[in-house]
Each structure stands twice: as structure tokens, then as C-alpha cells.
Amino acid sequence: MGYRRGYYRKDGTYVQGHFANNRSKFSNKNNGCLLLILILIAFTSIISCSDSSESNCPTKNCDDFKSRAEAQSAFENNKDCYKNLDADGDGIACENLK
């Protein structure tokens, strides 16, 4: 709210000054906070979507396979999901198995 000064209309009559609510519901004072909240919501939704793509991978380690050949076959079929089977990064999965 603010005080509105008196003024003259075009027809020459005077309008006395008075208090007037000249701000809308969404005034410019709160736009910074609103923008920050919207950015935060967008950022968290992007993060939650990117994490959900990895959840489709099975969580298996070398103890879940009977032989190195079986682990190597699973690793070669999907290297993104089974990257934990190759600890040293040389392309050979579960080197401790026989």
C-alpha cells in the first residue's frame, strides 16, 4: 500500500490524495525468491531423473558368479551395468575367480 497524491482530472476536477493498494499479488519484490525456488525444483528433478537410469542395472558382484567365464560374459554384454566386475579396468572381469 502506498499514499497516492492528489491530482487533477482532464475535466478540471481535483481528486484528493488517498491510500491505495497499487501492488499486485505477485509483486516484483518476491520474483527473486520465486525464481530461485523454480530453479531448485528443476535442478532436483533433473538429478532424480538421471539417477533413475542406473537403477535398472542388476547389483551383482563377483561372488554372484560361479566362474570367471560367466562373469566375463555378463560384463561383455553390458559393460555399463557390470563395470564393478572389472576392478582394475583392464577388460577382464572377476580375475580372482577360476
N, CA, C and O atoms as a GROMACS GRO file, in nm:
protein
  392
    1MET      N    1   0.083  -0.117   0.000
    1MET     CA    2   0.000   0.000   0.000
    1MET      C    3   0.089   0.124   0.000
    1MET      O    4   0.199   0.125   0.054
    2GLY      N    5   0.038   0.225  -0.060
    2GLY     CA    6   0.111   0.350  -0.064
    2GLY      C    7   0.014   0.466  -0.071
    2GLY      O    8  -0.104   0.450  -0.102
    3TYR      N    9   0.067   0.583  -0.042
    3TYR     CA   10  -0.017   0.703  -0.047
    3TYR      C   11  -0.014   0.758  -0.188
    3TYR      O   12   0.092   0.782  -0.245
    4ARG      N   13  -0.131   0.777  -0.243
    4ARG     CA   14  -0.144   0.831  -0.378
    4ARG      C   15  -0.170   0.980  -0.368
    4ARG      O   16  -0.265   1.023  -0.302
    5ARG      N   17  -0.085   1.058  -0.433
    5ARG     CA   18  -0.100   1.204  -0.427
    5ARG      C   19  -0.227   1.247  -0.501
    5ARG      O   20  -0.277   1.178  -0.589
    6GLY      N   21  -0.276   1.363  -0.462
    6GLY     CA   22  -0.391   1.419  -0.531
    6GLY      C   23  -0.354   1.463  -0.672
    6GLY      O   24  -0.238   1.494  -0.700
    7TYR      N   25  -0.452   1.467  -0.759
    7TYR     CA   26  -0.426   1.505  -0.898
    7TYR      C   27  -0.552   1.567  -0.958
    7TYR      O   28  -0.663   1.553  -0.906
    8TYR      N   29  -0.532   1.635  -1.068
    8TYR     CA   30  -0.644   1.696  -1.141
    8TYR      C   31  -0.680   1.608  -1.261
    8TYR      O   32  -0.592   1.564  -1.335
    9ARG      N   33  -0.809   1.583  -1.279
    9ARG     CA   34  -0.855   1.511  -1.397
    9ARG      C   35  -0.857   1.604  -1.517
    9ARG      O   36  -0.837   1.725  -1.503
   10LYS      N   37  -0.880   1.548  -1.634
   10LYS     CA   38  -0.883   1.628  -1.757
   10LYS      C   39  -0.998   1.729  -1.755
   10LYS      O   40  -0.990   1.835  -1.816
   11ASP      N   41  -1.105   1.694  -1.686
   11ASP     CA   42  -1.219   1.787  -1.682
   11ASP      C   43  -1.200   1.898  -1.579
   11ASP      O   44  -1.288   1.982  -1.562
   12GLY      N   45  -1.084   1.899  -1.509
   12GLY     CA   46  -1.054   2.007  -1.416
   12GLY      C   47  -1.090   1.979  -1.273
   12GLY      O   48  -1.059   2.060  -1.186
   13THR      N   49  -1.155   1.867  -1.244
   13THR     CA   50  -1.189   1.838  -1.105
   13THR      C   51  -1.068   1.779  -1.034
   13THR      O   52  -0.985   1.711  -1.094
   14TYR      N   53  -1.061   1.805  -0.904
   14TYR     CA   54  -0.948   1.759  -0.824
   14TYR      C   55  -0.986   1.631  -0.751
   14TYR      O   56  -1.093   1.621  -0.693
   15VAL      N   57  -0.896   1.533  -0.755
   15VAL     CA   58  -0.914   1.408  -0.681
   15VAL      C   59  -0.816   1.412  -0.565
   15VAL      O   60  -0.695   1.424  -0.583
   16GLN      N   61  -0.871   1.403  -0.444
   16GLN     CA   62  -0.789   1.412  -0.324
   16GLN      C   63  -0.700   1.289  -0.310
   16GLN      O   64  -0.738   1.178  -0.348
   17GLY      N   65  -0.581   1.311  -0.254
   17GLY     CA   66  -0.488   1.201  -0.229
   17GLY      C   67  -0.544   1.102  -0.130
   17GLY      O   68  -0.619   1.139  -0.040
   18HIS      N   69  -0.508   0.976  -0.145
   18HIS     CA   70  -0.559   0.872  -0.056
   18HIS      C   71  -0.466   0.751  -0.061
   18HIS      O   72  -0.380   0.741  -0.149
   19PHE      N   73  -0.483   0.661   0.033
   19PHE     CA   74  -0.406   0.538   0.032
   19PHE      C   75  -0.465   0.443  -0.071
   19PHE      O   76  -0.586   0.429  -0.082
   20ALA      N   77  -0.376   0.379  -0.146
   20ALA     CA   78  -0.423   0.287  -0.250
   20ALA      C   79  -0.332   0.165  -0.253
   20ALA      O   80  -0.211   0.175  -0.234
   21ASN      N   81  -0.391   0.052  -0.276
   21ASN     CA   82  -0.315  -0.071  -0.294
   21ASN      C   83  -0.279  -0.081  -0.441
   21ASN      O   84  -0.361  -0.124  -0.523
   22ASN      N   85  -0.159  -0.042  -0.474
   22ASN     CA   86  -0.119  -0.043  -0.614
   22ASN      C   87  -0.022  -0.156  -0.647
   22ASN      O   88   0.044  -0.152  -0.751
   23ARG      N   89  -0.011  -0.255  -0.559
   23ARG     CA   90   0.073  -0.371  -0.586
   23ARG      C   91  -0.016  -0.491  -0.615
   23ARG      O   92  -0.122  -0.507  -0.556
   24SER      N   93   0.029  -0.572  -0.705
   24SER     CA   94  -0.046  -0.694  -0.735
   24SER      C   95  -0.006  -0.803  -0.636
   24SER      O   96   0.082  -0.783  -0.553
   25LYS      N   97  -0.071  -0.918  -0.647
   25LYS     CA   98  -0.037  -1.033  -0.562
   25LYS      C   99   0.108  -1.074  -0.582
   25LYS      O  100   0.179  -1.108  -0.487
   26PHE      N  101   0.151  -1.070  -0.706
   26PHE     CA  102   0.285  -1.115  -0.742
   26PHE      C  103   0.372  -0.992  -0.767
   26PHE      O  104   0.407  -0.961  -0.881
   27SER      N  105   0.406  -0.923  -0.661
   27SER     CA  106   0.483  -0.801  -0.677
   27SER      C  107   0.627  -0.834  -0.715
   27SER      O  108   0.671  -0.949  -0.702
   28ASN      N  109   0.698  -0.736  -0.761
   28ASN     CA  110   0.835  -0.756  -0.804
   28ASN      C  111   0.930  -0.788  -0.691
   28ASN      O  112   1.040  -0.837  -0.715
   29LYS      N  113   0.890  -0.762  -0.567
   29LYS     CA  114   0.978  -0.790  -0.454
   29LYS      C  115   1.000  -0.939  -0.434
   29LYS      O  116   1.106  -0.977  -0.384
   30ASN      N  117   0.906  -1.023  -0.471
   30ASN     CA  118   0.918  -1.167  -0.447
   30ASN      C  119   0.962  -1.245  -0.569
   30ASN      O  120   0.974  -1.368  -0.561
   31ASN      N  121   0.987  -1.182  -0.681
   31ASN     CA  122   1.023  -1.256  -0.802
   31ASN      C  123   1.157  -1.327  -0.788
   31ASN      O  124   1.175  -1.433  -0.848
   32GLY      N  125   1.251  -1.273  -0.713
   32GLY     CA  126   1.380  -1.338  -0.693
   32GLY      C  127   1.366  -1.470  -0.619
   32GLY      O  128   1.427  -1.569  -0.657
   33CYS      N  129   1.286  -1.470  -0.515
   33CYS     CA  130   1.264  -1.593  -0.438
   33CYS      C  131   1.188  -1.696  -0.521
   33CYS      O  132   1.220  -1.815  -0.518
   34LEU      N  133   1.090  -1.651  -0.595
   34LEU     CA  134   1.013  -1.742  -0.679
   34LEU      C  135   1.101  -1.805  -0.786
   34LEU      O  136   1.091  -1.925  -0.812
   35LEU      N  137   1.187  -1.726  -0.846
   35LEU     CA  138   1.279  -1.777  -0.947
   35LEU      C  139   1.376  -1.877  -0.887
   35LEU      O  140   1.404  -1.980  -0.948
   36LEU      N  141   1.427  -1.850  -0.769
   36LEU     CA  142   1.518  -1.940  -0.702
   36LEU      C  143   1.450  -2.073  -0.669
   36LEU      O  144   1.511  -2.179  -0.685
   37ILE      N  145   1.328  -2.069  -0.625
   37ILE     CA  146   1.254  -2.192  -0.594
   37ILE      C  147   1.229  -2.274  -0.720
   37ILE      O  148   1.243  -2.396  -0.718
   38LEU      N  149   1.193  -2.208  -0.829
   38LEU     CA  150   1.170  -2.280  -0.956
   38LEU      C  151   1.298  -2.345  -1.007
   38LEU      O  152   1.295  -2.457  -1.057
   39ILE      N  153   1.410  -2.276  -0.996
   39ILE     CA  154   1.538  -2.333  -1.038
   39ILE      C  155   1.573  -2.452  -0.952
   39ILE      O  156   1.621  -2.554  -1.003
   40LEU      N  157   1.551  -2.443  -0.823
   40LEU     CA  158   1.580  -2.554  -0.732
   40LEU      C  159   1.493  -2.675  -0.765
   40LEU      O  160   1.543  -2.788  -0.764
   41ILE      N  161   1.367  -2.654  -0.793
   41ILE     CA  162   1.278  -2.765  -0.830
   41ILE      C  163   1.324  -2.830  -0.960
   41ILE      O  164   1.326  -2.953  -0.971
   42ALA      N  165   1.360  -2.749  -1.058
   42ALA     CA  166   1.407  -2.803  -1.186
   42ALA      C  167   1.536  -2.881  -1.168
   42ALA      O  168   1.552  -2.988  -1.227
   43PHE      N  169   1.628  -2.830  -1.088
   43PHE     CA  170   1.756  -2.897  -1.066
   43PHE      C  171   1.737  -3.032  -0.996
   43PHE      O  172   1.799  -3.130  -1.035
   44THR      N  173   1.652  -3.037  -0.894
   44THR     CA  174   1.631  -3.163  -0.824
   44THR      C  175   1.559  -3.265  -0.912
   44THR      O  176   1.583  -3.385  -0.900
   45SER      N  177   1.471  -3.219  -1.001
   45SER     CA  178   1.404  -3.315  -1.089
   45SER      C  179   1.501  -3.370  -1.192
   45SER      O  180   1.490  -3.487  -1.230
   46ILE      N  181   1.595  -3.290  -1.239
   46ILE     CA  182   1.696  -3.339  -1.333
   46ILE      C  183   1.785  -3.441  -1.265
   46ILE      O  184   1.818  -3.544  -1.325
   47ILE      N  185   1.825  -3.415  -1.142
   47ILE     CA  186   1.910  -3.508  -1.070
   47ILE      C  187   1.836  -3.639  -1.044
   47ILE      O  188   1.894  -3.746  -1.061
   48SER      N  189   1.712  -3.632  -1.005
   48SER     CA  190   1.637  -3.754  -0.976
   48SER      C  191   1.614  -3.836  -1.102
   48SER      O  192   1.611  -3.959  -1.096
   49CYS      N  193   1.597  -3.771  -1.216
   49CYS     CA  194   1.580  -3.844  -1.342
   49CYS      C  195   1.709  -3.910  -1.386
   49CYS      O  196   1.706  -4.021  -1.439
   50SER      N  197   1.822  -3.846  -1.365
   50SER     CA  198   1.949  -3.904  -1.409
   50SER      C  199   1.989  -4.022  -1.321
   50SER      O  200   2.053  -4.115  -1.369
   51ASP      N  201   1.954  -4.020  -1.193
   51ASP     CA  202   1.986  -4.131  -1.105
   51ASP      C  203   1.900  -4.253  -1.131
   51ASP      O  204   1.944  -4.366  -1.107
   52SER      N  205   1.779  -4.234  -1.181
   52SER     CA  206   1.689  -4.347  -1.200
   52SER      C  207   1.730  -4.436  -1.316
   52SER      O  208   1.689  -4.552  -1.320
   53SER      N  209   1.811  -4.386  -1.410
   53SER     CA  210   1.852  -4.468  -1.524
   53SER      C  211   1.948  -4.578  -1.482
   53SER      O  212   1.950  -4.684  -1.545
   54GLU      N  213   2.027  -4.557  -1.377
   54GLU     CA  214   2.121  -4.659  -1.332
   54GLU      C  215   2.054  -4.764  -1.245
   54GLU      O  216   2.111  -4.870  -1.223
   55SER      N  217   1.936  -4.738  -1.196
   55SER     CA  218   1.870  -4.833  -1.108
   55SER      C  219   1.820  -4.957  -1.183
   55SER      O  220   1.784  -5.056  -1.120
   56ASN      N  221   1.817  -4.952  -1.316
   56ASN     CA  222   1.775  -5.067  -1.394
   56ASN      C  223   1.883  -5.174  -1.402
   56ASN      O  224   1.856  -5.287  -1.443
   57CYS      N  225   2.004  -5.140  -1.362
   57CYS     CA  226   2.115  -5.236  -1.365
   57CYS      C  227   2.106  -5.330  -1.245
   57CYS      O  228   2.075  -5.286  -1.134
   58PRO      N  229   2.133  -5.458  -1.267
   58PRO     CA  230   2.136  -5.550  -1.154
   58PRO      C  231   2.258  -5.523  -1.067
   58PRO      O  232   2.364  -5.486  -1.117
   59THR      N  233   2.243  -5.541  -0.938
   59THR     CA  234   2.356  -5.519  -0.847
   59THR      C  235   2.420  -5.653  -0.817
   59THR      O  236   2.383  -5.721  -0.722
   60LYS      N  237   2.516  -5.689  -0.898
   60LYS     CA  238   2.587  -5.816  -0.880
   60LYS      C  239   2.736  -5.787  -0.865
   60LYS      O  240   2.789  -5.692  -0.923
   61ASN      N  241   2.801  -5.871  -0.787
   61ASN     CA  242   2.945  -5.864  -0.776
   61ASN      C  243   3.004  -6.000  -0.810
   61ASN      O  244   2.930  -6.090  -0.848
   62CYS      N  245   3.132  -6.016  -0.797
   62CYS     CA  246   3.199  -6.139  -0.840
   62CYS      C  247   3.153  -6.262  -0.764
   62CYS      O  248   3.158  -6.374  -0.816
   63ASP      N  249   3.108  -6.244  -0.641
   63ASP     CA  250   3.062  -6.359  -0.561
   63ASP      C  251   2.932  -6.419  -0.616
   63ASP      O  252   2.899  -6.533  -0.583
   64ASP      N  253   2.860  -6.346  -0.699
   64ASP     CA  254   2.734  -6.395  -0.755
   64ASP      C  255   2.754  -6.487  -0.876
   64ASP      O  256   2.658  -6.548  -0.922
   65PHE      N  257   2.875  -6.497  -0.927
   65PHE     CA  258   2.903  -6.580  -1.045
   65PHE      C  259   2.982  -6.703  -1.004
   65PHE      O  260   3.064  -6.698  -0.912
   66LYS      N  261   2.956  -6.815  -1.074
   66LYS     CA  262   3.023  -6.942  -1.043
   66LYS      C  263   3.162  -6.949  -1.104
   66LYS      O  264   3.252  -7.010  -1.047
   67SER      N  265   3.179  -6.886  -1.221
   67SER     CA  266   3.308  -6.891  -1.288
   67SER      C  267   3.342  -6.756  -1.349
   67SER      O  268   3.257  -6.668  -1.365
   68ARG      N  269   3.472  -6.742  -1.382
   68ARG     CA  270   3.516  -6.618  -1.445
   68ARG      C  271   3.457  -6.602  -1.584
   68ARG      O  272   3.430  -6.490  -1.627
   69ALA      N  273   3.436  -6.713  -1.654
   69ALA     CA  274   3.378  -6.709  -1.788
   69ALA      C  275   3.234  -6.655  -1.784
   69ALA      O  276   3.194  -6.577  -1.870
   70GLU      N  277   3.159  -6.697  -1.684
   70GLU     CA  278   3.022  -6.648  -1.669
   70GLU      C  279   3.020  -6.498  -1.637
   70GLU      O  280   2.938  -6.423  -1.691
   71ALA      N  281   3.110  -6.455  -1.550
   71ALA     CA  282   3.120  -6.314  -1.515
   71ALA      C  283   3.168  -6.231  -1.635
   71ALA      O  284   3.120  -6.120  -1.657
   72GLN      N  285   3.262  -6.287  -1.712
   72GLN     CA  286   3.312  -6.216  -1.830
   72GLN      C  287   3.204  -6.200  -1.935
   72GLN      O  288   3.195  -6.096  -2.001
   73SER      N  289   3.121  -6.302  -1.951
   73SER     CA  290   3.012  -6.296  -2.047
   73SER      C  291   2.911  -6.187  -2.009
   73SER      O  292   2.866  -6.110  -2.094
   74ALA      N  293   2.876  -6.181  -1.881
   74ALA     CA  294   2.783  -6.078  -1.834
   74ALA      C  295   2.845  -5.939  -1.850
   74ALA      O  296   2.776  -5.844  -1.886
   75PHE      N  297   2.976  -5.928  -1.822
   75PHE     CA  298   3.045  -5.800  -1.833
   75PHE      C  299   3.049  -5.752  -1.978
   75PHE      O  300   3.026  -5.633  -2.004
   76GLU      N  301   3.076  -5.839  -2.071
   76GLU     CA  302   3.084  -5.801  -2.212
   76GLU      C  303   2.947  -5.767  -2.271
   76GLU      O  304   2.939  -5.683  -2.361
   77ASN      N  305   2.840  -5.830  -2.222
   77ASN     CA  306   2.706  -5.800  -2.272
   77ASN      C  307   2.659  -5.660  -2.232
   77ASN      O  308   2.589  -5.594  -2.308
   78ASN      N  309   2.698  -5.616  -2.114
   78ASN     CA  310   2.654  -5.484  -2.066
   78ASN      C  311   2.763  -5.425  -1.976
   78ASN      O  312   2.759  -5.441  -1.854
   79LYS      N  313   2.860  -5.359  -2.038
   79LYS     CA  314   2.974  -5.306  -1.962
   79LYS      C  315   2.936  -5.191  -1.870
   79LYS      O  316   3.002  -5.168  -1.769
   80ASP      N  317   2.831  -5.118  -1.903
   80ASP     CA  318   2.789  -5.007  -1.817
   80ASP      C  319   2.733  -5.056  -1.684
   80ASP      O  320   2.762  -5.000  -1.579
   81CYS      N  321   2.651  -5.162  -1.691
   81CYS     CA  322   2.590  -5.213  -1.568
   81CYS      C  323   2.688  -5.296  -1.485
   81CYS      O  324   2.682  -5.294  -1.362
   82TYR      N  325   2.775  -5.368  -1.550
   82TYR     CA  326   2.865  -5.459  -1.478
   82TYR      C  327   3.006  -5.404  -1.468
   82TYR      O  328   3.102  -5.481  -1.461
   83LYS      N  329   3.021  -5.271  -1.465
   83LYS     CA  330   3.155  -5.213  -1.458
   83LYS      C  331   3.223  -5.243  -1.325
   83LYS      O  332   3.345  -5.234  -1.316
   84ASN      N  333   3.148  -5.278  -1.222
   84ASN     CA  334   3.208  -5.311  -1.093
   84ASN      C  335   3.276  -5.448  -1.094
   84ASN      O  336   3.351  -5.479  -1.001
   85LEU      N  337   3.252  -5.530  -1.196
   85LEU     CA  338   3.318  -5.661  -1.205
   85LEU      C  339   3.463  -5.648  -1.249
   85LEU      O  340   3.543  -5.738  -1.224
   86ASP      N  341   3.499  -5.539  -1.314
   86ASP     CA  342   3.635  -5.515  -1.361
   86ASP      C  343   3.698  -5.408  -1.273
   86ASP      O  344   3.688  -5.289  -1.302
   87ALA      N  345   3.762  -5.451  -1.165
   87ALA     CA  346   3.813  -5.358  -1.066
   87ALA      C  347   3.931  -5.275  -1.118
   87ALA      O  348   3.940  -5.156  -1.087
   88ASP      N  349   4.020  -5.335  -1.196
   88ASP     CA  350   4.140  -5.262  -1.240
   88ASP      C  351   4.126  -5.200  -1.379
   88ASP      O  352   4.218  -5.131  -1.424
   89GLY      N  353   4.014  -5.222  -1.447
   89GLY     CA  354   3.987  -5.156  -1.574
   89GLY      C  355   4.060  -5.213  -1.693
   89GLY      O  356   4.076  -5.145  -1.794
   90ASP      N  357   4.105  -5.338  -1.684
   90ASP     CA  358   4.178  -5.397  -1.796
   90ASP      C  359   4.090  -5.476  -1.892
   90ASP      O  360   4.140  -5.534  -1.988
   91GLY      N  361   3.957  -5.481  -1.866
   91GLY     CA  362   3.865  -5.551  -1.954
   91GLY      C  363   3.842  -5.696  -1.916
   91GLY      O  364   3.766  -5.765  -1.984
   92ILE      N  365   3.905  -5.743  -1.811
   92ILE     CA  366   3.887  -5.881  -1.764
   92ILE      C  367   3.808  -5.875  -1.633
   92ILE      O  368   3.850  -5.813  -1.536
   93ALA      N  369   3.691  -5.941  -1.634
   93ALA     CA  370   3.602  -5.937  -1.518
   93ALA      C  371   3.638  -6.046  -1.418
   93ALA      O  372   3.675  -6.156  -1.457
   94CYS      N  373   3.628  -6.016  -1.292
   94CYS     CA  374   3.645  -6.111  -1.181
   94CYS      C  375   3.771  -6.195  -1.198
   94CYS      O  376   3.763  -6.317  -1.212
   95GLU      N  377   3.885  -6.132  -1.196
   95GLU     CA  378   4.012  -6.204  -1.217
   95GLU      C  379   4.044  -6.299  -1.104
   95GLU      O  380   4.127  -6.388  -1.121
   96ASN      N  381   3.982  -6.284  -0.989
   96ASN     CA  382   4.007  -6.373  -0.876
   96ASN      C  383   3.932  -6.506  -0.890
   96ASN      O  384   3.964  -6.601  -0.818
   97LEU      N  385   3.834  -6.516  -0.979
   97LEU     CA  386   3.760  -6.641  -0.999
   97LEU      C  387   3.836  -6.730  -1.098
   97LEU      O  388   3.918  -6.682  -1.176
   98LYS      N  389   3.808  -6.861  -1.092
   98LYS     CA  390   3.873  -6.956  -1.184
   98LYS      C  391   3.780  -6.995  -1.294
   98LYS      O  392   3.817  -7.074  -1.382
   0.00000   0.00000   0.00000
